[in-house]
Amino acid sequence: MTENNEQQSEQDSRQKILVADDEASIRRILEARLGMIGYEIVTASDGEEAIAAFNKYNPDLIVLDVMMPKIDGYGVTREIRRTSDVPIIILTALGDVSERITGLELGADDYVIKPFSPKELEARVKAVLRRTNTKEVAAPAGKIAKNVITTGNIRIDTARRQVFRKNERIRLTGMEFSLLELLVNNSGQAYSRNEILQHVWSYPPDHRIDTRVVDVHISRLRSKLETDPANPELILTARGIGYMFQRIS
């Protein structure tokens, strides 16, 4: 293999991140910092460019500012979630809780508050990619039953990271599946919101964050899995603690 081919192969193997923000300084900083730790970076300065770049480059993760011209971050998230479960980290203004909650409800996986430390964003990117880029693989022959959990009419294939209701696949984002997997593998055990953030989002125990990121993801899971999300039978609220999974026959 020639040197040029080796360089092209190395570039092709790098995970690609789309950074969409109307502030040129933020785009430059993130392009430099994330590029230095091995990611290939594509940038966009408004919502229309972000959607076009997503369709063209098929990134592994998107860092998305909420307040952008032409199409805001909410509109971009809605459009992308129509066809893709690519992980999305939204950038939101300090103190604007409604922005964060709306972004999460639309399907974002995590958020970082502006102004932010580049190191903090790097940590969030690594954690989300680690949780969401687990490849779907075929289970070894004879071991399928061990990798499949059936509860009611829901079938959870932990090897392929897929969920089905009867024979219909239910689309989950990577973080939604990781949250479900934690609760399912520890059925009957209650987890606090902080414990869930540590296990699924890889937040350190002393990290201060709005734990509603967990509540929103639980709500999204219930809307997809429960027959009646308002009266859940699978993902239960453990009063005074957090959440737990309960298998049903």
HURASUL-V857448 format. One record per residue. N is the residue number from 1. RES is the residue in three letters. OMEGA is omega as a letter, one per 40 degrees, with the letter a starting at -180 (NA if undefined). NEAR is the number of other ideal C-beta (glycine too) atoms within 8 Angstrom. Layout:
n;res;omega;near
N;RES;OMEGA;NEAR
N;RES;OMEGA;NEAR
//
This chain:
n;res;omega;near
1;MET;a;4
2;THR;i;5
3;GLU;i;5
4;ASN;i;6
5;ASN;i;8
6;GLU;i;9
7;GLN;i;8
8;GLN;i;8
9;SER;i;9
10;GLU;i;8
11;GLN;a;8
12;ASP;a;6
13;SER;a;5
14;ARG;i;9
15;GLN;a;10
16;LYS;i;13
17;ILE;i;15
18;LEU;i;17
19;VAL;a;14
20;ALA;a;18
21;ASP;a;15
22;ASP;i;8
23;GLU;a;7
24;ALA;a;6
25;SER;i;6
26;ILE;i;11
27;ARG;a;12
28;ARG;a;8
29;ILE;a;9
30;LEU;i;14
31;GLU;a;11
32;ALA;a;8
33;ARG;a;11
34;LEU;i;13
35;GLY;a;10
36;MET;a;6
37;ILE;i;7
38;GLY;a;6
39;TYR;i;11
40;GLU;a;9
41;ILE;i;12
42;VAL;a;11
43;THR;i;11
44;ALA;a;13
45;SER;i;10
46;ASP;a;12
47;GLY;i;15
48;GLU;i;8
49;GLU;a;11
50;ALA;i;16
51;ILE;i;12
52;ALA;i;9
53;ALA;i;14
54;PHE;a;15
55;ASN;a;7
56;LYS;a;6
57;TYR;i;9
58;ASN;a;6
59;PRO;i;12
60;ASP;a;9
61;LEU;i;16
62;ILE;i;14
63;VAL;a;14
64;LEU;i;16
65;ASP;i;13
66;VAL;a;13
67;MET;i;7
68;MET;i;16
69;PRO;i;5
70;LYS;i;7
71;ILE;a;11
72;ASP;a;9
73;GLY;i;15
74;TYR;a;10
75;GLY;i;9
76;VAL;i;16
77;THR;i;15
78;ARG;a;10
79;GLU;a;9
80;ILE;a;14
81;ARG;i;10
82;ARG;a;6
83;THR;a;4
84;SER;i;7
85;ASP;i;8
86;VAL;a;10
87;PRO;a;15
88;ILE;i;12
89;ILE;a;17
90;ILE;i;17
91;LEU;a;15
92;THR;a;12
93;ALA;i;9
94;LEU;i;6
95;GLY;a;4
96;ASP;a;8
97;VAL;a;8
98;SER;i;6
99;GLU;a;11
100;ARG;a;15
101;ILE;i;10
102;THR;i;9
103;GLY;i;15
104;LEU;i;14
105;GLU;i;9
106;LEU;i;10
107;GLY;i;12
108;ALA;a;12
109;ASP;a;11
110;ASP;i;13
111;TYR;i;12
112;VAL;a;12
113;ILE;i;10
114;LYS;e;8
115;PRO;a;4
116;PHE;i;9
117;SER;i;5
118;PRO;i;9
119;LYS;i;6
120;GLU;i;9
121;LEU;i;14
122;GLU;i;11
123;ALA;i;9
124;ARG;i;11
125;VAL;a;14
126;LYS;a;8
127;ALA;a;12
128;VAL;i;16
129;LEU;i;12
130;ARG;a;8
131;ARG;a;13
132;THR;a;13
133;ASN;i;9
134;THR;a;7
135;LYS;i;4
136;GLU;a;6
137;VAL;i;6
138;ALA;i;5
139;ALA;i;10
140;PRO;a;5
141;ALA;i;5
142;GLY;a;4
143;LYS;a;8
144;ILE;a;9
145;ALA;a;5
146;LYS;a;5
147;ASN;a;10
148;VAL;i;11
149;ILE;i;8
150;THR;i;7
151;THR;a;9
152;GLY;i;8
153;ASN;i;5
154;ILE;i;11
155;ARG;a;10
156;ILE;i;13
157;ASP;a;12
158;THR;i;11
159;ALA;a;10
160;ARG;a;10
161;ARG;i;10
162;GLN;i;8
163;VAL;a;14
164;PHE;i;11
165;ARG;a;9
166;LYS;i;5
167;ASN;a;3
168;GLU;a;6
169;ARG;i;6
170;ILE;a;9
171;ARG;i;5
172;LEU;i;11
173;THR;a;10
174;GLY;a;15
175;MET;i;15
176;GLU;a;12
177;PHE;i;11
178;SER;i;11
179;LEU;i;14
180;LEU;a;15
181;GLU;i;11
182;LEU;a;12
183;LEU;a;13
184;VAL;a;12
185;ASN;i;7
186;ASN;a;9
187;SER;a;10
188;GLY;i;6
189;GLN;i;6
190;ALA;i;8
191;TYR;i;14
192;SER;i;8
193;ARG;i;11
194;ASN;i;8
195;GLU;i;9
196;ILE;i;15
197;LEU;i;14
198;GLN;a;11
199;HIS;a;8
200;VAL;a;11
201;TRP;i;13
202;SER;i;8
203;TYR;i;9
204;PRO;a;5
205;PRO;a;6
206;ASP;a;4
207;HIS;i;7
208;ARG;i;3
209;ILE;i;7
210;ASP;a;6
211;THR;i;9
212;ARG;i;10
213;VAL;i;14
214;VAL;a;13
215;ASP;a;9
216;VAL;i;11
217;HIS;i;12
218;ILE;i;11
219;SER;i;10
220;ARG;i;11
221;LEU;i;13
222;ARG;a;12
223;SER;a;8
224;LYS;a;11
225;LEU;a;12
226;GLU;i;12
227;THR;i;3
228;ASP;a;7
229;PRO;i;8
230;ALA;i;4
231;ASN;a;6
232;PRO;i;11
233;GLU;a;10
234;LEU;a;14
235;ILE;a;14
236;LEU;i;10
237;THR;i;6
238;ALA;a;9
239;ARG;i;4
240;GLY;a;3
241;ILE;a;9
242;GLY;a;12
243;TYR;i;15
244;MET;i;14
245;PHE;i;13
246;GLN;i;10
247;ARG;i;8
248;ILE;a;7
249;SER;NA;3
//
